[in-house]
Amino acid sequence: MKHSSPKGRGSGIQPPNRFESVAAEADFEHVAEDEEYLAGLGSVRTEYLPDESRSIISENDSPDLPFRYSLNPYRGCQHGCAYCYARPTHEYLGLSAGLDFESKIFVKHRAAELFREWLRRPRYQPETVTLSGVTDCYQPGEREFRITRSCLEVALEARQPVTIVTKNALVTRDLDLLSEMAAMSLVAVAVSVTTLDAGLARVLEPRTSSPEARLNALRSLSDAGIPTRVMTAPIIPGLNDSELPAVLQAAADAGARSAGYILLRLPLAVRPIFEEWLSRNAPSKASRVESLIRSTREGQMNDSRFGSRFRGTGQIAEQIRRTFQVFSRKYGLDGAGQPLDVSRFRRPRAVEGQLELF
């Protein structure tokens, strides 16, 4: 028996956790006549759970990433993007990369305190920290918890440079902090715009800001003197690749100074989630989209190799790369942007009441 997927959610399934030996599978046979129960399946409530992590900074050595350190205030992401490469991280918590990832959000309430402690290390040599290396630091829960803002307050105090990646216009709430940081070359903000089609965005990225709101955010940030970048990511062949020139033009008109792109990635459980989403929301395009994805991944649906995982290979991938190059150059988005200033760094003060050891 089939039932409708939960409203406002990107995933319609709960793929098995690859680390668990036992998987539960829903059986609706005995509730086929229970309309109230079945109706309830169409609504999945968001749960916020405390994250008691003792560290807040992650370090990576990937040659594909332009940063070493990242800070993620949340685990899981309520935005629910069907393509999100971070979904499998929820499996480390014993949960599913599907609906669990977007409805069970772990909140790092001590993030600012832990960030302060990390910056106070005697041997710390300042370099840029990226907010949202995995999940979006301005997802809806940030309105209530304000954890990203508290981390920015620590960064401003310490003159610690940060970069931010988001697809939520909520970032403009913190214009006061960001503009002060920008005046000292301490911040840059990248806004992800995958499509200008509000209808597509609503089902592909159900709880993000609309394309129009993201462009308005870019404009507000740019008008406030904050260096901005547009991320046209991910590019999904056969679904949104044709919009690339228009997205770049719209972003340039909104004040973006540079641009980047990443080809769709479908690691591990992300593949069945995206395939189910595609068959449900774009059935007439599904076979063509899958075929085009394979053409950029040497016949596979994913390629995890460094150097090719973000760009793909083959004729279609090359066509996307050239289109991006041509139009980013045309609209003045092909610059690298100015590096942030690490010379202003000063160790933040100790938490009130905490004694210095040396």
C-alpha positions as CSV (number, residue, x, y, z in Angstrom):
1,M,0.0,0.0,0.0
2,K,1.3,3.5,-0.9
3,H,0.8,6.7,1.1
4,S,1.7,10.3,0.3
5,S,5.1,11.6,1.4
6,P,5.2,14.0,4.3
7,K,4.4,17.6,3.5
8,G,7.2,20.0,3.5
9,R,9.9,17.3,3.5
10,G,12.5,16.6,0.8
11,S,12.8,12.9,1.5
12,G,9.9,10.6,1.2
13,I,11.7,7.6,2.7
14,Q,13.8,6.3,5.5
15,P,16.7,4.4,3.9
16,P,18.3,1.8,6.2
17,N,21.2,2.9,8.3
18,R,24.3,1.3,6.8
19,F,25.8,0.7,10.3
20,E,22.8,-1.1,11.7
21,S,22.3,-4.9,11.2
22,V,18.5,-4.7,11.6
23,A,16.3,-2.4,9.6
24,A,12.6,-1.6,10.3
25,E,10.2,-1.5,7.3
26,A,6.7,0.1,7.5
27,D,3.8,-2.2,7.0
28,F,0.5,-0.4,6.4
29,E,-1.6,-3.5,5.7
30,H,-3.3,-3.5,9.1
31,V,-4.0,0.2,9.1
32,A,-5.4,0.5,5.6
33,E,-8.8,1.7,6.9
34,D,-7.5,4.0,9.6
35,E,-7.8,7.3,7.8
36,E,-6.7,9.3,10.8
37,Y,-3.5,7.4,11.3
38,L,-2.7,7.5,7.6
39,A,-3.3,11.3,7.5
40,G,-0.9,11.7,10.4
41,L,1.8,10.1,8.3
42,G,1.7,13.2,6.0
43,S,3.1,15.4,8.8
44,V,6.5,14.9,10.4
45,R,7.2,17.1,13.4
46,T,10.7,18.6,13.8
47,E,12.4,17.5,17.0
48,Y,15.3,19.5,18.5
49,L,17.7,17.4,20.5
50,P,20.7,18.6,22.6
51,D,24.1,17.8,21.2
52,E,26.7,17.4,24.0
53,S,29.8,17.5,21.8
54,R,32.9,18.6,23.6
55,S,34.5,20.1,20.5
56,I,33.0,22.4,17.9
57,I,35.7,22.7,15.2
58,S,36.2,20.1,12.5
59,E,39.4,19.9,10.5
60,N,39.6,18.5,7.0
61,D,42.4,17.8,4.5
62,S,40.4,17.3,1.4
63,P,42.1,18.8,-1.7
64,D,38.6,19.7,-3.1
65,L,37.7,22.1,-0.2
66,P,39.1,25.6,0.1
67,F,39.1,25.6,3.9
68,R,40.8,23.6,6.7
69,Y,38.5,24.4,9.7
70,S,34.7,24.4,9.8
71,L,32.1,25.0,12.5
72,N,28.7,23.5,12.4
73,P,26.2,24.7,15.1
74,Y,23.7,21.9,14.1
75,R,23.6,18.3,13.1
76,G,20.9,17.5,10.6
77,C,19.2,20.2,8.6
78,Q,15.6,21.2,8.5
79,H,15.9,22.6,5.0
80,G,15.4,19.0,3.7
81,C,17.2,19.4,0.4
82,A,16.6,16.1,-1.5
83,Y,20.2,16.1,-2.8
84,C,22.1,17.0,0.4
85,Y,25.5,15.3,0.5
86,A,25.5,15.6,4.3
87,R,22.5,13.3,4.9
88,P,24.7,10.2,5.6
89,T,26.3,11.9,8.6
90,H,23.1,11.2,10.6
91,E,23.8,7.5,10.3
92,Y,26.7,8.0,12.7
93,L,24.0,8.9,15.3
94,G,22.1,5.7,14.7
95,L,19.5,7.5,12.6
96,S,18.4,7.5,9.0
97,A,19.7,9.8,6.3
98,G,16.1,10.3,5.1
99,L,13.4,11.9,7.1
100,D,15.4,11.7,10.4
101,F,18.1,14.0,8.9
102,E,15.6,16.8,8.3
103,S,13.3,16.3,11.3
104,K,15.7,15.3,14.2
105,I,18.0,18.3,14.6
106,F,20.8,18.2,17.1
107,V,21.6,21.6,18.6
108,K,25.0,22.4,19.9
109,H,24.0,24.8,22.7
110,R,27.6,25.2,23.9
111,A,28.9,26.1,20.4
112,A,30.0,29.7,21.2
113,E,31.6,28.6,24.5
114,L,33.5,25.8,22.7
115,F,34.5,28.2,19.9
116,R,35.9,30.6,22.4
117,E,37.9,27.9,24.1
118,W,39.3,26.7,20.8
119,L,40.4,30.2,19.8
120,R,42.1,30.7,23.2
121,R,44.5,27.9,22.6
122,P,48.1,29.2,23.1
123,R,49.4,27.7,20.0
124,Y,46.5,28.6,17.7
125,Q,47.7,30.3,14.5
126,P,44.7,32.2,13.1
127,E,43.2,31.2,9.8
128,T,39.7,31.3,8.3
129,V,36.9,29.2,9.8
130,T,33.9,28.2,7.6
131,L,30.4,28.1,9.1
132,S,28.2,25.5,7.5
133,G,30.9,23.1,6.2
134,V,28.2,20.3,6.6
135,T,24.7,21.6,7.5
136,D,23.3,25.1,7.1
137,C,24.0,27.4,10.1
138,Y,21.0,29.5,9.2
139,Q,18.4,26.7,9.0
140,P,15.0,27.6,10.5
141,G,15.9,26.6,14.1
142,E,18.5,29.4,14.2
143,R,15.6,31.9,14.6
144,E,15.0,30.4,18.0
145,F,18.4,29.2,19.2
146,R,20.6,32.0,17.8
147,I,23.7,29.8,18.0
148,T,25.2,31.0,14.8
149,R,24.8,34.6,16.0
150,S,26.5,33.8,19.3
151,C,29.5,32.3,17.4
152,L,29.7,35.4,15.2
153,E,29.8,37.5,18.4
154,V,32.9,35.5,19.5
155,A,34.5,35.8,16.1
156,L,34.0,39.6,16.1
157,E,35.5,39.9,19.6
158,A,38.5,37.8,18.6
159,R,38.8,39.4,15.1
160,Q,38.6,35.9,13.8
161,P,37.9,35.7,10.1
162,V,35.0,33.5,9.0
163,T,33.2,32.5,5.8
164,I,29.6,31.6,5.7
165,V,27.7,29.3,3.3
166,T,23.9,29.4,3.4
167,K,20.7,29.2,1.4
168,N,18.6,31.0,4.0
169,A,17.8,34.7,3.9
170,L,17.9,34.6,7.7
171,V,21.5,35.5,7.4
172,T,20.4,39.2,6.9
173,R,19.2,39.2,10.6
174,D,22.9,39.4,11.5
175,L,23.8,42.3,9.2
176,D,24.9,44.4,12.3
177,L,27.6,41.9,13.2
178,L,28.5,41.0,9.6
179,S,28.9,44.6,8.4
180,E,31.2,45.4,11.4
181,M,33.3,42.3,10.6
182,A,33.3,43.2,6.9
183,A,34.8,46.6,7.7
184,M,37.8,44.8,9.0
185,S,37.9,42.2,6.2
186,L,36.8,39.4,8.6
187,V,33.9,37.9,6.8
188,A,32.6,36.7,3.4
189,V,29.2,35.2,2.7
190,A,28.2,32.7,0.0
191,V,24.6,32.2,-0.8
192,S,23.5,29.1,-2.6
193,V,21.0,29.6,-5.5
194,T,20.2,26.4,-7.4
195,T,17.2,27.6,-9.4
196,L,15.1,30.7,-10.1
197,D,12.0,28.5,-10.4
198,A,10.1,29.0,-7.1
199,G,8.0,25.8,-7.7
200,L,11.1,23.6,-8.2
201,A,12.8,25.1,-5.2
202,R,9.7,24.4,-3.1
203,V,9.9,20.7,-3.6
204,L,13.7,20.3,-4.1
205,E,14.6,22.4,-1.1
206,P,11.3,22.5,0.8
207,R,12.2,24.6,3.9
208,T,14.8,26.9,2.5
209,S,14.2,30.6,1.5
210,S,12.7,31.1,-1.9
211,P,15.0,32.0,-4.8
212,E,13.7,35.6,-4.7
213,A,14.4,35.9,-1.0
214,R,18.0,34.5,-1.5
215,L,18.7,37.1,-4.2
216,N,17.3,39.8,-1.9
217,A,19.6,38.5,0.8
218,L,22.6,38.8,-1.6
219,R,21.5,42.3,-2.4
220,S,21.2,43.3,1.3
221,L,24.5,41.8,2.2
222,S,26.3,43.5,-0.7
223,D,24.7,46.9,0.0
224,A,26.0,46.6,3.5
225,G,29.6,46.2,2.2
226,I,29.9,42.4,2.8
227,P,31.7,40.4,0.2
228,T,29.3,38.0,-1.4
229,R,29.5,34.9,-3.5
230,V,26.8,32.9,-5.3
231,M,27.1,29.1,-5.2
232,T,25.2,27.5,-8.0
233,A,25.2,24.2,-6.3
234,P,24.4,21.5,-7.0
235,I,24.1,21.5,-10.8
236,I,21.7,18.7,-11.7
237,P,22.0,17.7,-15.4
238,G,18.7,17.7,-17.1
239,L,16.9,19.5,-14.2
240,N,18.5,22.9,-13.4
241,D,21.7,23.1,-15.6
242,S,19.9,25.1,-18.3
243,E,19.3,27.9,-15.7
244,L,23.0,28.4,-15.0
245,P,23.4,31.6,-17.1
246,A,20.2,33.2,-15.7
247,V,21.2,32.4,-12.1
248,L,24.6,33.9,-12.6
249,Q,23.1,37.1,-14.1
250,A,20.5,37.4,-11.3
251,A,23.2,37.0,-8.7
252,A,25.5,39.6,-10.4
253,D,22.6,42.0,-10.5
254,A,22.1,41.4,-6.8
255,G,25.7,42.4,-6.1
256,A,27.5,39.0,-5.9
257,R,31.3,39.5,-6.5
258,S,32.2,35.9,-7.4
259,A,30.6,32.5,-8.1
260,G,31.2,28.8,-7.8
261,Y,29.5,25.6,-8.7
262,I,29.4,21.9,-7.8
263,L,28.0,19.0,-9.8
264,L,25.4,16.9,-8.0
265,R,26.8,14.3,-5.7
266,L,24.9,11.2,-4.6
267,P,27.0,9.4,-2.0
268,L,25.7,6.4,-0.1
269,A,22.1,6.9,1.1
270,V,21.7,10.2,-0.8
271,R,21.2,8.2,-4.0
272,P,18.0,6.3,-3.1
273,I,16.6,9.5,-1.5
274,F,17.2,11.6,-4.6
275,E,16.0,8.9,-6.9
276,E,12.8,8.5,-4.9
277,W,12.3,12.3,-4.9
278,L,12.9,12.4,-8.7
279,S,10.4,9.7,-9.5
280,R,7.8,11.4,-7.2
281,N,8.3,15.1,-8.3
282,A,9.6,14.9,-11.9
283,P,8.6,11.4,-13.3
284,S,8.7,12.6,-16.9
285,K,12.3,13.7,-16.5
286,A,13.6,11.0,-14.2
287,S,15.1,8.6,-16.8
288,R,16.8,11.4,-18.7
289,V,18.2,13.1,-15.6
290,E,19.6,9.7,-14.4
291,S,21.1,9.1,-17.8
292,L,22.8,12.5,-17.8
293,I,24.1,12.0,-14.3
294,R,25.7,8.7,-15.3
295,S,27.3,10.4,-18.3
296,T,29.1,12.8,-15.9
297,R,30.1,9.9,-13.6
298,E,31.6,7.4,-16.0
299,G,28.4,5.3,-16.1
300,Q,27.8,5.4,-12.3
301,M,25.5,7.6,-10.2
302,N,28.3,8.9,-8.0
303,D,32.1,9.3,-8.1
304,S,33.8,9.9,-4.7
305,R,37.3,10.4,-6.1
306,F,39.1,13.6,-5.1
307,G,39.5,15.9,-8.1
308,S,36.5,14.7,-10.0
309,R,33.7,14.4,-7.4
310,F,32.8,18.1,-7.5
311,R,33.1,18.6,-11.3
312,G,32.5,15.2,-13.0
313,T,33.9,14.0,-16.3
314,G,32.8,13.6,-19.8
315,Q,31.1,15.8,-22.4
316,I,28.2,17.0,-20.3
317,A,30.4,17.8,-17.4
318,E,32.7,19.7,-19.7
319,Q,29.7,21.6,-21.2
320,I,28.6,22.7,-17.7
321,R,32.1,23.8,-16.8
322,R,32.5,25.9,-20.0
323,T,29.0,27.4,-19.6
324,F,29.9,28.4,-16.0
325,Q,33.2,29.9,-17.1
326,V,31.7,31.9,-20.0
327,F,28.9,33.4,-18.0
328,S,30.7,34.0,-14.8
329,R,33.3,35.9,-16.8
330,K,30.5,37.8,-18.7
331,Y,28.9,38.9,-15.4
332,G,32.1,39.7,-13.6
333,L,31.9,36.8,-11.2
334,D,35.2,35.1,-12.2
335,G,37.3,36.8,-9.6
336,A,38.8,35.0,-6.6
337,G,37.8,37.7,-4.1
338,Q,40.1,39.3,-1.5
339,P,41.6,37.1,1.2
340,L,40.3,37.8,4.7
341,D,42.6,39.5,7.3
342,V,44.1,37.2,9.9
343,S,46.5,39.8,11.2
344,R,43.9,41.4,13.5
345,F,43.3,38.3,15.5
346,R,43.4,38.6,19.3
347,R,42.6,35.9,21.8
348,P,39.1,36.3,23.2
349,R,38.7,36.9,26.9
350,A,38.1,34.0,29.2
351,V,34.6,33.0,30.1
352,E,33.5,35.1,33.1
353,G,34.8,33.5,36.3
354,Q,37.3,31.3,34.6
355,L,40.8,31.7,35.9
356,E,43.9,32.0,33.7
357,L,46.4,29.2,34.2
358,F,49.4,31.2,32.9
